[in-house]
Amino acid sequence: MGVNFTAVLDHGLIWEELYRLPTTLNAGWTTPSSLGAFVARYPNAGKDWHWRVSPTFSSAAEELFDEG
């Protein structure tokens, strides 16, 4: 089971930061403490989850520009 999520928000990122966005998000991801008990019930929860660019795009910046 998966969840697709889209958020629209203003940001102050420059193009170079957009290119690195998935890597930056993956490096900083930890399970929020409020979800710890829930996640602990599922042995594989969060093991292979990570931010990734859609397969049709070469970078987060390209995807953002194309998707508006």
Buried (B, 14 or more C-beta within 10 A) or exposed (E): EEEEEEEEEEEEBEEEEBBBBBEBEEEEEEEEEEEEEEEEEEEEEEEEEEBEBEEEBEBBBBBBEEEE
